[in-house]
Amino acid sequence: MQKQMVPLLAIQLAMAFITAFVLAHVISAQPNDSAYMLAGWMWFGFVLPTQVSAVVFVAQNPNG
């Protein structure tokens, strides 16, 4: 069981790094960045990692 968790935890760690990177980017965003670009970064850094974590850690049978 523990060996099966290592890849899942690695994915979660990668998602945490993406979130931290995007947060740093948003904090230091220049005024000339477009609203659409910032919205894309926010989606990539906050929504996507959350959704990936939900998919990775939910134990559901894909066959029903």
C-alpha positions in Angstrom: 0.0 0.0 0.0 2.8 2.5 0.9 4.7 1.8 -2.3 1.6 2.6 -4.3 1.3 6.0 -2.6 4.8 7.2 -3.7 3.8 8.2 -7.2 0.6 9.9 -5.9 2.5 11.9 -3.4 5.0 12.9 -6.0 2.2 14.2 -8.1 0.8 16.1 -5.1 4.3 17.6 -4.5 4.5 18.7 -8.1 1.1 20.4 -7.8 2.2 22.2 -4.6 5.3 23.6 -6.5 3.1 24.8 -9.3 0.8 26.5 -6.9 3.8 28.2 -5.1 5.3 29.3 -8.5 2.0 30.8 -9.7 1.4 32.6 -6.4 4.8 34.1 -6.6 4.1 35.1 -10.2 0.8 36.7 -9.4 2.2 38.6 -6.4 5.0 40.1 -8.6 2.8 40.6 -11.7 3.5 43.7 -13.6 0.8 46.2 -14.4 1.2 45.6 -18.1 0.1 41.9 -17.8 -3.3 41.4 -19.3 -6.3 40.3 -17.2 -6.6 37.2 -19.4 -3.0 36.2 -18.8 -3.4 36.6 -15.0 -6.7 34.6 -15.1 -4.9 31.8 -17.1 -2.1 31.7 -14.5 -4.6 31.7 -11.7 -6.5 28.7 -13.3 -3.2 26.9 -13.9 -1.9 27.5 -10.4 -4.9 27.1 -8.2 -7.8 25.3 -10.0 -5.8 22.7 -11.9 -3.7 21.5 -8.9 -6.9 21.2 -6.8 -8.7 19.2 -9.5 -5.6 16.9 -10.0 -5.4 16.2 -6.3 -9.1 15.4 -6.2 -8.7 12.9 -9.1 -5.5 11.4 -7.7 -6.8 10.7 -4.1 -10.4 9.7 -4.8 -10.7 5.9 -4.7 -13.4 5.2 -7.2 -13.7 2.3 -9.6 -13.7 3.7 -13.2 -15.9 0.9 -14.3 -18.8 2.0 -12.1 
